[in-house]
Amino acid sequence: MSYVTTERHGQTLTIRLNRPERLNALGSEMRSQLAAAFTAFHEDADLEVAILTGSGRAFCAGEDMKESLERGSAGVEDWGRSDPFMDGRLRKPVIGAVNGFAMGGGFLLLEQTDLRVAVRGAVIEVSEAKRWLLGGYNHGHLAGLPHAVATEMALGFRFTAERLYEVGFLNRLVDPETLMSEAMAMADHLLSLPPASRVNTLQIMRDMRPKVPSDIEQLAKALRNHGDKSDLMESRQAFAEKRAPRFKGWVDAGDRERTPTLASIRAASEDQPGS
């Protein structure tokens, strides 16, 4: 079965996640087919713009919880092949056309796009905090959102498309029946630009995106191992069984008071030989 379909419109390629019965959840086969689609787009000299969208009620629901439980490990599995869209090698613009839910890994896909149009009422969420994955901390920062909004995002609150449009994360809000025509109009505008102007402007705008400082990334690495890691799979098991999770929190209750901080990370770094 094809979990990802593509359709050419001149120099524009529509890439559609096509697993509507699972809200386009990112299982290993979906990831592999998505990587193949973006690789083909990357290598085709006749294609210049991509539109990424979903089928059914969702853009993408994120991690395939069922597959994670069957595999016995949480989080994102390897994509299976190099994906130029996700690893930053793609030098062509991608427009995100959000037709419905964009959650967790679905948000990561949306975040990677250069321009974004969404249907009114779409629900968008950074889900890492709900699944014991410290990943949500950087998304609001990368999007240039105000600190309070970035904190709300990092803690797993849900956003409507209307709210994210208000804070500048989305470029357009449309009715469902005009989603693809609006995305195509944006693609047509990009194609109307002188090629070097489009390529050069895209490059400089991507390089101007905020980046997380290296010491904050070191802190994130320490925090990812701070707490009882059994809660990783418990969060997924509870989701699958449609029950409230029974989290443990800490291996040692005193660990809560030993939470790594930026100051402790910097102090440890200064204590290293040669620092």
PyMOL commands that set and color helices and strands:
alter all, ss='L'
color gray80, all
select helices_A, chain A and resi 20-22+28-43+65-71+84-87+105-112+128-131+136-142+147-154+161-166+176-192+195-207+214-223+231-241+253-258+262-271
alter helices_A, ss='H'
color red, helices_A
select strands_A, chain A and resi 4-9+12-17+49-54+58-60+94-98+101-103+115-119+123-125+158-160+172-174
alter strands_A, ss='S'
color yellow, strands_A
deselect
rebuild
show_as cartoon
